[in-house]
């Protein structure tokens, strides 16, 4: 690599606790000049750019985000851990598919998704949870707080 890149491990910020291993996952700050390569288990990486906007992200899918974004950590949003990223900057999230589903939500177009496959959603959308038909609960986005979008992995 060209340049000098370092990571700050001293001031760990708890992001979430992995539901399967019960191990904590922390945010790590990378700084300096150069190239940093990031990946996880052969997953695809997608980028979303916020322009004075807010996005709620399932921590299971977050890979990286620019320091210019404000972060609010929500330890548990019913069955998933989420963070709210707001401001202006780029977010990188993971998916198992090259083309995760981008679903529009409005008061006249409601969307239901599985919590463990829901990557992120417009922060103004406040999901409710209802029992699923077969097993797990479903996240319900009804657009009662305006239009927005939901991104879902196609597991």
C-alpha positions as CSV (number, residue, x, y, z in Angstrom):
1,X,0.0,0.0,0.0
2,X,1.0,3.6,-0.6
3,X,0.7,5.8,2.5
4,X,0.4,5.5,6.2
5,X,-2.8,4.1,7.6
6,X,-3.5,3.4,11.3
7,X,-6.4,2.1,13.3
8,X,-7.5,3.4,16.7
9,X,-8.3,0.4,19.0
10,X,-8.0,2.3,22.2
11,X,-11.4,4.1,22.3
12,X,-13.6,1.2,21.4
13,X,-17.3,2.0,20.8
14,X,-19.6,-1.0,21.3
15,X,-21.7,-1.3,18.1
16,X,-23.7,-4.5,19.0
17,X,-23.4,-8.0,20.5
18,X,-23.5,-10.8,17.9
19,X,-26.7,-12.7,18.5
20,X,-25.1,-16.1,17.7
21,X,-21.7,-15.9,19.3
22,X,-22.6,-13.4,22.0
23,X,-19.3,-11.6,21.2
24,X,-19.2,-7.8,21.1
25,X,-18.6,-6.0,17.8
26,X,-16.8,-2.7,18.0
27,X,-16.4,0.3,15.7
28,X,-12.7,0.9,14.8
29,X,-11.5,4.2,13.5
30,X,-9.1,4.0,10.5
31,X,-7.2,7.2,9.7
32,X,-4.2,8.4,7.7
33,X,-3.4,8.5,4.0
34,X,-3.5,5.5,1.7
35,X,-5.8,2.7,0.8
36,X,-7.8,0.5,3.3
37,X,-9.3,-2.7,2.0
38,X,-12.4,-3.8,3.8
39,X,-14.5,-7.0,3.2
40,X,-16.4,-9.7,5.1
41,X,-17.0,-13.3,4.1
42,X,-17.3,-12.8,0.4
43,X,-20.3,-10.5,0.7
44,X,-21.1,-7.7,-1.7
45,X,-20.6,-4.1,-0.8
46,X,-23.0,-1.3,-1.7
47,X,-22.7,2.4,-1.1
48,X,-25.3,5.0,-0.2
49,X,-24.6,8.7,0.0
50,X,-26.5,10.8,2.5
51,X,-27.0,14.5,1.8
52,X,-28.3,16.0,5.1
53,X,-30.4,12.9,5.5
54,X,-30.8,10.1,8.1
55,X,-30.7,6.4,7.6
56,X,-31.4,3.6,10.1
57,X,-29.0,0.7,9.5
58,X,-29.1,-2.9,10.8
59,X,-25.7,-3.3,12.4
60,X,-25.3,-6.8,11.0
61,X,-24.9,-5.2,7.6
62,X,-22.8,-2.2,8.3
63,X,-19.2,-2.2,6.9
64,X,-18.0,1.4,7.1
65,X,-19.1,5.0,7.1
66,X,-17.5,8.4,6.8
67,X,-16.6,10.2,10.0
68,X,-18.5,13.2,8.8
69,X,-21.7,11.3,9.6
70,X,-23.4,11.6,13.0
71,X,-24.0,8.2,14.7
72,X,-26.6,7.2,17.3
73,X,-26.4,3.7,18.5
74,X,-29.7,1.9,19.3
75,X,-28.8,-1.3,21.2
76,X,-31.9,-3.2,20.2
77,X,-34.7,-2.4,17.8
78,X,-37.0,-5.3,18.7
79,X,-35.1,-8.3,17.3
80,X,-32.2,-6.4,15.6
81,X,-29.5,-3.9,16.7
82,X,-29.5,-0.7,14.7
83,X,-27.7,2.6,14.3
84,X,-28.9,5.9,13.0
85,X,-26.5,7.6,10.6
86,X,-27.3,11.2,9.7
87,X,-25.7,14.2,7.9
88,X,-23.7,14.2,4.7
89,X,-21.4,11.3,3.8
90,X,-21.1,7.8,2.4
91,X,-22.1,4.5,4.0
92,X,-20.9,1.1,2.9
93,X,-23.2,-1.8,3.7
94,X,-23.0,-5.6,3.1
95,X,-25.4,-7.9,1.3
96,X,-25.3,-11.5,0.1
97,X,-26.6,-10.5,-3.3
98,X,-25.2,-8.0,-5.8
99,X,-28.6,-6.4,-6.1
100,X,-30.4,-6.1,-2.7
101,X,-34.0,-5.1,-3.0
102,X,-34.8,-1.4,-2.9
103,X,-38.4,-1.0,-1.9
104,X,-40.3,2.2,-1.9
105,X,-42.7,2.9,1.0
106,X,-45.5,5.4,1.1
107,X,-48.9,5.7,2.9
108,X,-50.5,3.8,0.0
109,X,-47.7,1.3,-0.4
110,X,-46.8,-0.8,2.7
111,X,-43.8,-3.2,2.9
112,X,-43.2,-6.2,5.2
113,X,-39.7,-7.6,5.5
114,X,-37.9,-10.2,7.6
115,X,-35.9,-8.4,10.4
116,X,-32.7,-10.4,9.7
117,X,-32.7,-9.5,6.0
118,X,-33.6,-5.8,6.4
119,X,-30.4,-3.9,5.7
120,X,-31.5,-0.2,6.2
121,X,-34.4,2.2,5.8
122,X,-35.2,5.9,5.7
123,X,-35.1,7.1,9.3
124,X,-38.6,8.7,9.1
125,X,-40.1,5.2,8.6
126,X,-40.9,3.7,12.0
127,X,-41.3,0.0,11.6
128,X,-43.7,-2.0,13.7
129,X,-43.4,-5.7,14.3
130,X,-46.0,-8.4,13.8
131,X,-46.0,-12.2,14.0
132,X,-44.9,-13.9,10.8
133,X,-47.0,-16.4,8.9
134,X,-44.5,-19.3,9.3
135,X,-42.1,-18.4,12.1
136,X,-40.2,-15.2,12.6
137,X,-41.7,-11.8,13.1
138,X,-42.0,-9.3,10.2
139,X,-41.0,-5.7,10.1
140,X,-43.9,-3.6,8.8
141,X,-43.3,-0.3,7.1
142,X,-46.5,1.6,6.5
143,X,-45.4,5.1,5.4
144,X,-47.5,6.7,8.1
145,X,-44.7,9.3,8.6
146,X,-44.2,9.9,4.9
147,X,-42.4,8.4,1.9
148,X,-39.2,6.5,2.2
149,X,-37.4,3.3,1.2
150,X,-36.3,0.0,2.7
151,X,-33.3,-2.0,1.5
152,X,-33.6,-5.8,2.0
153,X,-31.1,-8.6,1.5
154,X,-32.4,-11.5,-0.6
155,X,-31.3,-14.3,1.7
